[in-house]
Amino acid sequence: MLKDLVLKNRSYRGFDESVRISRETLEGFVDCARLCPSSVNKQPLKYFLAWEPDEVEKVQGLTKWARALPDMVLPHPGKRPTGFVVICQDKRIDENLNRYQKDVGIVAQTMLLAAVEQGLGGCMIGNFQAGEVMEVLGLPEEIRPLLIVAFGKPAEEIHLVDVPEDGNTNYYRDENDVHYVPKRTLADELLN
């Protein structure tokens, strides 16, 4: 069921580096994503794939993870992802970078659900400098990075917990590096 995939689809920040992601696997994720609905059916999104270790290292170096845990450097050494998809917008199709943000979310979630279905996982990363990504990856001016999605075999424990009484939704880790993600209840989310 879809809910089972959604429950397994966490923002993983620790991976088993011995499990390599292939180009074919990443292409499969993008193949699912390209079939998603698109605003006005413009389909302006393009995808840069990184699966070779040197390319993965380049992309990893451009990202900052877990902003809510400023004292922690994630992923931990030896627990990095083994593949990335950089979701970009082709400005030759449409220059409006805000119009397609919902498309970006739809395709990112679709790729992550496809990963979960294969026993993999990932993390959406929005904390990067687009210009730096363009330069390091050799992307032309008309191709603008909007979101980076990391992929790999999850190697960490994540638990969903209720939001505490104080309403704090920040995720946190315990002394054993177990990750906790507070979630509001269904009743808290419904307006009527």
Summary of the structure (lengths in Angstrom):
residues: 192
radius of gyration: 17.0
end to end distance: 26.0
largest distance: 51.0
contacts: 544
relative contact order: 0.22
helix: 31%
strand: 23%
